[in-house]
Amino acid sequence: MVQELRLGLSDPQEVFDIECFRETQIPFYKIANKILIEGESGKREPTKVHKFMKQLENEKRLLRCYTQNIDGLEEAAGTSKKFVKYCHGSFSAGAKCLLCKFKVKSREEFIRRVLNASTASIKHNDDSLIVPRCSNPECQGPLKPNITFFGEKISNNIAKSLLSDQKKVDLLLVIGTSLKVSPMKNIIDYFNHVPQILINKEHVRVEKSSRKFDFELLGKADDVVGYLSKNASVPPLPYGPGMYTFDFNQNDFQRLKIALEKERLAETKRQKNDVKDEVVAIEKISCDLCSRSISNVNEGFSCSICFGFDICLECYRNSQNLEQHKKEYGSEHIFIDLKI
C-alpha cells in the first residue's frame, strides 16, 4: 500500500514510526484514509487468515490472537473480542491532539473527521489538508489516533496478557510478519518454551534470537491456512529441515536460496567477530518509566519476566521504581542486560 500511494519513504514502516509522525502526519493519513474508507465501504474484508482465527476459536484451540494490525478485521471475521489483543491499538479507541491533548472519544467521530479532511484535501488539491485537526481554535494541532506507533510503549494490558498467556500457551503461530519491529519481534524468545511455526510469504531471518522456528510454512498465508484447514488440495513441497513451500515459482525459490545464504554468511561473520566487551548499539528504544532514550546495552536493563519492559540506568538505580513494577505485575521480577 505504501508503494501504491507513492509516499516517498525509505522504509514503509516509517508510516507507523512515532518520530516520523511527529515530523509529518501526511503519509500516515494517506494510509489511514485508504484503510478507513475501504473498511467503511466494505472493500476491506476478512481474509482466510482472519477466518482461520475464528475456526481455531470455534474448535476451542485459540488461546489468544495478538495482532499488530489496526483495521479490526479479526473481529470482523467473527473472532470474539476477548481472544483478540491489538498490540498497537485500533482506530476504535478514538484520537487526541498531539499538542493540547484534546480528545476525540469515539471511532465514529474520528472517522468523520478523517473523511472530512480527505474531502477538503481532494477539493483544494492540497495534501496538508488531509490531516484532521484539533477543534480547539487556539490550537488546531494534528490529531493522533490512539494507536501505539513504533517507538512507543505497548499498553500495560497487552504486557499483562502476555505474562498470563506465557503460562498457558502450548503452540505459537507467527503469521505474516518480518519480525523487525520491537517489541513484538521478541515474541519468539518470550514463548521459547513451546513449539513455534512461521507462516509467511518469505523466510524470516530471526536476528539475535535464542532459537529458530520449528517449522516454516512459506507462501501466501491464505494458501497455507487453507491447507491447514483442509480446504485446499495442493500439498506443500519440502525444501529443507522443517521448511515447506506453497505454490512457489522459480523466482520465489531463487529469493529463498539467496536469503538462506545471506543468513548463513551473516551468522558466520557474527561468530567470527563476537567480542564480549564491545559496547553494542541497539535499535531505538526508550525507558518505559521516564521515556529517556536508551542507545546501547550498557545504558539500561530489561525485565526477564515481562514482555518488552525496558528501563534506563537512572530509573533502575531508584529501588522504588523496581518495587512499584513488581507490585503492579504481581510477581518477583529480575532485571537483566538489554537484549540486542
Secondary structure, 3 states (H helix, E strand, C coil): CCCCCCCCCCCHHHHHEHHHHHHCCHHHHHHHHHHHHHHHHCCCCCCHHHHHHHHHHHCCCCCCEEECCCCCHHHHCCCCHHHEEECCECHHHCEEECCCCCEECCHHHHHHHHHHHHHHHHHHCCHHHHCCECCCCCCCCEEEECECCECCCCCHHHHHHHHHHCCCCCCEEEECCCCCCCCHHHHHHHCCCCCEEEEECCCCCCCCCCCCCCEEEECCHHHHHHHHCCCCCCCCEEEECCEEECCCCHHHHHHHHHHHHHHHHHHHHHHHCCCCCCCCEEEEEECCCCCCEEEEHHHEEEECCCCCCEEEHHHHCCHHHHHHHHHHHCCCCCEEECCC
